[in-house]
């Protein structure tokens, strides 16, 4: 994202969308009641009975709803028109912006939270999306998942009966290679025309290494320099989470947001294991701790802000302001990542305290 201009008096920021991460960031920053201005197309009917024509114009909307469409690379912003050419639009009528790559837009808020400004700054420093294909695998069982900086999706599970050691090795090898081919076929189908930065193979024993060798011999050369092998307990989806929190992924943390979020939720869980009295869980506990300046680190699921009622959102924003004022660290976790799902299971908002209350 490129931050083009920032006017603190007018409380407005103008940005240019440069990659899909930026669309995801804007999805989380733009809220109901904000004002957004950009160039757009709108059908104009000049005379009754005509089909009209689409004209390019600059409009300002009062935002009512924001939706992110990952697979069309588009952010939709719906609202009522506040400003625009009077000869073409009626103020108060509805319009929807379709924000795409390389679009410029200006966002105006009644008040910019430090957390929103932090998100924009981080997005401006993040040059590209980091895409991982993660495969947990054991003998006869594999799980395939796809992760980006803004989403996580389980693509498939593969299971196949592999004969035991009492059978001849050549016979077992045929079944194993058929199993590998099933996995490869799914990868080729699901990942067609998608660029991948890293492929993680994780699981117990040596099956993952055998699958790596199989890929070397039977797939495109582009795969070879992107594979990282990590120990895990199984071929299930839980093993994928094991891989994400592994110390072996530490050097990739700055590039992959899913790894950053995984590490943060693990820090909370570690503190809970050491001393649960230094962990606050749920809105009520967090609000009490924030009022006393006791929160050192706060994790909030994005759904607490984006999908909440206006009253609840104001409550959360008040908590964020109090935590910021007392010098606490705040991280908004993506609910579409495994770490975000774990946070939701904990009540969607969790904090580490400076001292016991």
C-alpha positions as CSV (number, residue, x, y, z in Angstrom):
1,X,0.0,0.0,0.0
2,X,1.2,3.5,-0.8
3,X,0.1,6.2,1.6
4,X,-0.2,9.2,-0.7
5,X,-1.4,11.9,1.7
6,X,-2.4,12.3,5.3
7,X,-4.3,15.4,6.6
8,X,-4.7,15.3,10.4
9,X,-6.9,18.3,10.6
10,X,-9.4,16.9,8.1
11,X,-8.9,13.4,9.6
12,X,-8.4,11.9,6.1
13,X,-5.8,9.6,4.6
14,X,-5.4,8.9,0.9
15,X,-3.9,5.5,-0.1
16,X,-3.2,3.5,-3.3
17,X,-3.9,-0.2,-3.4
18,X,-0.8,-2.2,-4.5
19,X,-1.6,-5.8,-3.6
20,X,-4.2,-8.1,-2.1
21,X,-2.9,-7.5,1.4
22,X,-3.9,-3.9,1.0
23,X,-7.5,-4.8,0.2
24,X,-7.6,-7.0,3.3
25,X,-6.2,-4.2,5.4
26,X,-8.7,-1.7,4.1
27,X,-11.5,-4.2,4.8
28,X,-10.5,-4.2,8.5
29,X,-9.8,-0.4,8.7
30,X,-12.9,1.0,7.0
31,X,-16.0,1.0,9.2
32,X,-19.6,1.9,9.1
33,X,-20.0,5.7,9.4
34,X,-16.6,6.4,7.7
35,X,-16.5,8.5,4.5
36,X,-14.7,7.1,1.5
37,X,-14.0,9.0,-1.8
38,X,-12.8,7.5,-5.0
39,X,-13.3,7.5,-8.8
40,X,-16.1,5.2,-9.8
41,X,-18.5,4.4,-12.6
42,X,-22.2,5.0,-12.3
43,X,-25.0,4.5,-14.8
44,X,-26.6,7.8,-15.6
45,X,-30.1,8.1,-17.3
46,X,-30.3,11.4,-19.2
47,X,-33.8,10.9,-20.5
48,X,-36.8,8.7,-19.5
49,X,-36.9,5.4,-21.3
50,X,-33.3,5.3,-22.2
51,X,-30.9,2.6,-20.9
52,X,-28.5,5.3,-19.8
53,X,-24.7,5.3,-20.0
54,X,-21.9,4.6,-17.5
55,X,-19.9,7.7,-16.6
56,X,-16.7,8.0,-14.6
57,X,-17.1,10.4,-11.6
58,X,-15.7,11.0,-8.2
59,X,-18.1,10.2,-5.3
60,X,-18.0,10.3,-1.6
61,X,-20.0,7.7,0.3
62,X,-21.0,7.4,3.9
63,X,-20.1,3.8,4.5
64,X,-22.8,1.3,5.5
65,X,-21.1,-2.1,4.7
66,X,-17.7,-3.4,3.6
67,X,-17.1,-6.9,2.1
68,X,-13.9,-8.5,0.9
69,X,-14.0,-10.8,-2.1
70,X,-10.7,-12.7,-2.2
71,X,-11.2,-14.7,-5.3
72,X,-12.3,-11.7,-7.4
73,X,-9.5,-9.5,-5.9
74,X,-12.1,-6.9,-5.0
75,X,-13.2,-4.9,-2.0
76,X,-16.9,-3.7,-2.1
77,X,-17.9,-0.6,-0.1
78,X,-21.6,0.2,0.0
79,X,-23.0,3.4,1.3
80,X,-25.1,6.6,0.6
81,X,-23.8,9.4,-1.6
82,X,-22.6,12.5,0.3
83,X,-20.7,14.3,-2.5
84,X,-20.6,14.0,-6.3
85,X,-21.6,15.8,-9.5
86,X,-25.1,17.1,-8.8
87,X,-26.2,16.8,-12.5
88,X,-25.6,13.0,-12.3
89,X,-26.4,11.8,-8.8
90,X,-28.9,12.3,-6.0
91,X,-27.4,12.8,-2.6
92,X,-28.6,10.1,-0.2
93,X,-29.0,7.5,-2.9
94,X,-27.0,4.2,-2.7
95,X,-23.8,3.3,-4.5
96,X,-21.2,0.6,-4.2
97,X,-17.5,1.1,-4.8
98,X,-15.6,-1.9,-6.3
99,X,-12.0,-1.2,-5.0
100,X,-9.4,-3.1,-7.0
101,X,-5.6,-3.2,-7.4
102,X,-4.1,0.2,-8.2
103,X,-7.2,2.2,-7.2
104,X,-6.7,5.3,-5.0
105,X,-9.2,6.2,-2.3
106,X,-9.5,8.7,0.5
107,X,-10.8,7.6,4.0
108,X,-12.2,10.1,6.5
109,X,-12.9,9.1,10.1
110,X,-14.4,11.0,13.1
111,X,-11.3,9.6,14.9
112,X,-8.4,7.5,13.8
113,X,-7.4,4.9,16.3
114,X,-3.7,4.2,16.7
115,X,-4.4,0.6,15.8
116,X,-5.9,1.6,12.4
117,X,-2.9,3.8,11.6
118,X,-0.6,1.0,12.6
119,X,-2.4,-1.4,10.2
120,X,-2.0,1.1,7.3
121,X,1.7,1.6,8.1
122,X,2.3,-2.1,8.3
123,X,0.6,-2.7,5.0
124,X,2.7,0.1,3.4
125,X,5.8,-1.8,4.5
126,X,4.6,-5.2,3.4
127,X,5.6,-5.4,-0.3
128,X,3.8,-8.6,-1.2
129,X,1.6,-11.4,-0.1
130,X,3.2,-14.5,1.4
131,X,1.6,-17.7,0.2
132,X,2.2,-21.1,1.8
133,X,1.0,-24.6,0.8
134,X,1.1,-26.8,3.9
135,X,0.8,-30.5,3.7
136,X,0.8,-32.7,6.8
137,X,1.4,-36.3,5.9
138,X,1.8,-39.8,7.5
139,X,1.4,-43.2,6.0
140,X,-2.0,-43.3,4.3
141,X,-3.2,-39.9,5.6
142,X,-2.6,-36.3,4.5
143,X,-4.1,-32.9,4.9
144,X,-3.6,-30.1,2.5
145,X,-4.1,-26.4,3.4
146,X,-3.4,-23.0,1.7
147,X,-2.5,-19.9,3.6
148,X,-2.0,-16.3,2.7
149,X,-1.5,-13.2,4.8
150,X,-5.3,-12.7,4.9
151,X,-6.8,-16.2,4.7
152,X,-6.4,-19.8,5.5
153,X,-8.2,-22.7,3.8
154,X,-8.1,-26.4,4.2
155,X,-8.1,-27.7,0.6
156,X,-8.5,-31.5,1.1
157,X,-7.8,-34.6,3.1
158,X,-6.4,-37.7,1.5
159,X,-6.6,-41.2,2.9
160,X,-5.5,-44.5,1.5
161,X,-4.8,-47.9,3.0
162,X,-1.1,-48.7,2.8
163,X,-0.2,-52.4,3.3
164,X,1.9,-53.2,6.4
165,X,5.5,-54.3,6.7
166,X,4.6,-58.0,6.4
167,X,4.1,-57.3,2.6
168,X,6.9,-57.1,0.1
169,X,8.5,-53.7,-0.1
170,X,7.8,-53.3,-3.9
171,X,4.1,-54.0,-3.2
172,X,3.9,-51.5,-0.4
173,X,5.9,-48.9,-2.5
174,X,3.2,-49.1,-5.2
175,X,0.4,-48.2,-2.8
176,X,2.5,-45.5,-1.2
177,X,3.3,-43.9,-4.6
178,X,-0.4,-44.1,-5.6
179,X,-1.1,-42.2,-2.3
180,X,1.6,-39.6,-3.2
181,X,0.1,-39.3,-6.7
182,X,-3.4,-38.6,-5.2
183,X,-1.9,-35.8,-3.2
184,X,0.1,-34.3,-6.1
185,X,-3.0,-34.4,-8.3
186,X,-5.0,-32.3,-5.8
187,X,-2.1,-29.9,-5.4
188,X,-1.8,-29.5,-9.2
189,X,-5.6,-28.9,-9.5
190,X,-6.1,-26.6,-6.5
191,X,-2.9,-24.5,-7.1
192,X,-3.2,-24.1,-10.8
193,X,-2.2,-20.6,-11.8
194,X,-1.4,-19.7,-8.2
195,X,2.0,-18.6,-7.1
196,X,3.4,-20.2,-3.9
197,X,6.3,-18.8,-1.9
198,X,6.8,-21.9,0.3
199,X,5.6,-25.5,0.6
200,X,5.7,-27.0,4.0
201,X,5.8,-30.8,4.4
202,X,5.2,-31.9,8.0
203,X,4.5,-35.1,9.8
204,X,6.0,-38.0,11.7
205,X,8.6,-40.5,10.6
206,X,10.1,-40.5,7.0
207,X,6.9,-40.4,4.9
208,X,7.2,-36.6,4.5
209,X,10.8,-37.1,3.2
210,X,9.7,-39.8,0.8
211,X,7.0,-37.5,-0.5
212,X,9.6,-34.8,-1.0
213,X,11.7,-37.1,-3.1
214,X,8.6,-38.1,-5.0
215,X,7.9,-34.5,-5.9
216,X,11.5,-34.0,-7.0
217,X,11.1,-36.8,-9.4
218,X,7.6,-36.2,-10.6
219,X,6.7,-32.6,-10.6
220,X,7.7,-29.2,-12.0
221,X,11.2,-27.9,-11.0
222,X,9.7,-24.7,-9.5
223,X,8.6,-26.7,-6.5
224,X,12.1,-27.9,-5.6
225,X,13.5,-24.7,-4.1
226,X,10.3,-24.0,-2.1
227,X,10.0,-27.1,0.1
228,X,10.6,-27.0,3.8
229,X,10.4,-30.3,5.8
230,X,9.3,-30.0,9.5
231,X,8.6,-32.7,12.2
232,X,5.0,-33.0,13.3
233,X,2.8,-35.6,15.1
234,X,0.4,-36.7,12.3
235,X,-1.1,-36.2,8.9
236,X,-4.1,-34.3,10.3
237,X,-5.0,-30.6,10.3
238,X,-3.8,-30.2,13.9
239,X,-0.3,-31.1,12.7
240,X,-0.4,-28.1,10.4
241,X,-0.8,-25.8,13.4
242,X,2.1,-27.6,15.0
243,X,4.2,-26.7,12.0
244,X,3.1,-23.1,12.1
245,X,4.2,-22.6,15.7
246,X,7.5,-24.5,15.2
247,X,10.7,-22.8,16.0
248,X,11.9,-23.8,12.5
249,X,9.5,-21.2,11.1
250,X,10.9,-18.4,13.1
251,X,13.1,-16.9,10.3
252,X,9.9,-16.6,8.1
253,X,7.9,-14.7,10.7
254,X,8.5,-11.3,9.3
255,X,7.1,-12.3,5.9
256,X,4.1,-14.4,6.9
257,X,1.4,-12.8,9.0
258,X,-0.1,-16.2,9.9
259,X,3.2,-17.0,11.7
260,X,3.2,-13.8,13.6
261,X,-0.3,-14.4,14.8
262,X,0.4,-18.0,15.7
263,X,3.3,-16.9,17.8
264,X,1.2,-14.3,19.6
265,X,-1.5,-16.7,20.6
266,X,1.1,-19.2,21.8
267,X,2.6,-16.5,24.1
268,X,-0.9,-16.0,25.6
269,X,-1.3,-19.7,26.1
270,X,2.2,-20.0,27.6
271,X,1.4,-17.3,30.1
272,X,-1.9,-18.9,31.0
273,X,0.0,-22.1,31.7
274,X,2.4,-20.3,34.0
275,X,0.0,-18.1,35.9
276,X,-3.7,-17.9,34.7
277,X,-4.2,-14.9,37.1
278,X,-2.1,-12.8,34.8
279,X,-4.5,-13.5,31.8
280,X,-7.8,-11.7,31.3
281,X,-10.4,-13.3,29.1
282,X,-13.6,-11.8,27.7
283,X,-14.9,-8.3,27.3
284,X,-15.9,-7.8,30.9
285,X,-12.5,-8.8,32.4
286,X,-10.6,-7.0,29.7
287,X,-12.6,-3.8,30.2
288,X,-11.9,-3.8,34.0
289,X,-8.2,-4.4,33.4
290,X,-8.0,-1.7,30.8
291,X,-9.6,0.8,33.1
292,X,-6.9,0.1,35.6
293,X,-4.0,0.3,33.1
294,X,-3.1,-3.3,33.7
295,X,-3.0,-4.7,30.2
296,X,0.5,-5.3,28.8
297,X,-0.5,-7.2,25.7
298,X,-4.0,-7.4,24.1
299,X,-5.2,-9.8,21.4
300,X,-8.5,-9.0,19.7
301,X,-10.3,-11.1,16.9
302,X,-11.1,-8.9,13.9
303,X,-14.7,-9.9,14.2
304,X,-15.0,-8.1,17.5
305,X,-14.5,-4.8,15.5
306,X,-15.7,-5.5,12.0
307,X,-18.9,-7.5,12.6
308,X,-20.0,-6.0,15.9
309,X,-23.0,-3.9,16.7
310,X,-22.3,-0.2,16.9
311,X,-22.6,-0.2,20.7
312,X,-20.3,-3.2,21.1
313,X,-17.8,-1.7,18.6
314,X,-17.7,1.6,20.6
315,X,-17.1,-0.5,23.8
316,X,-14.1,-2.3,22.1
317,X,-12.8,1.0,20.7
318,X,-12.9,2.5,24.2
319,X,-10.9,-0.5,25.5
320,X,-8.3,-0.1,22.7
321,X,-7.9,3.6,23.5
322,X,-7.4,2.8,27.2
323,X,-4.8,0.1,26.4
324,X,-3.0,2.4,24.0
325,X,-3.0,5.2,26.6
326,X,-1.4,2.9,29.3
327,X,1.3,1.8,26.8
328,X,-0.1,-1.7,26.2
329,X,0.5,-3.6,22.9
330,X,-2.5,-4.4,20.7
331,X,-2.8,-7.0,18.0
332,X,-5.9,-7.6,15.9
333,X,-5.9,-11.3,14.8
334,X,-7.4,-12.6,11.5
335,X,-10.3,-14.8,12.4
336,X,-9.7,-16.7,9.1
337,X,-6.3,-17.9,10.4
338,X,-6.0,-20.9,12.9
339,X,-4.6,-18.5,15.6
340,X,-7.7,-16.3,15.1
341,X,-10.0,-19.3,15.5
342,X,-8.3,-20.2,18.7
343,X,-8.7,-16.7,20.0
344,X,-12.4,-16.8,19.2
345,X,-12.7,-20.0,21.2
346,X,-11.2,-18.1,24.1
347,X,-13.8,-15.4,23.9
348,X,-12.4,-13.3,21.0
349,X,-10.5,-10.9,23.3
350,X,-7.6,-11.9,25.6
351,X,-4.9,-9.9,27.5
352,X,-1.7,-10.5,29.4
353,X,-1.7,-8.4,32.6
354,X,1.2,-6.4,34.1
355,X,0.0,-7.5,37.6
356,X,-2.7,-9.5,39.3
357,X,-6.0,-7.8,39.9
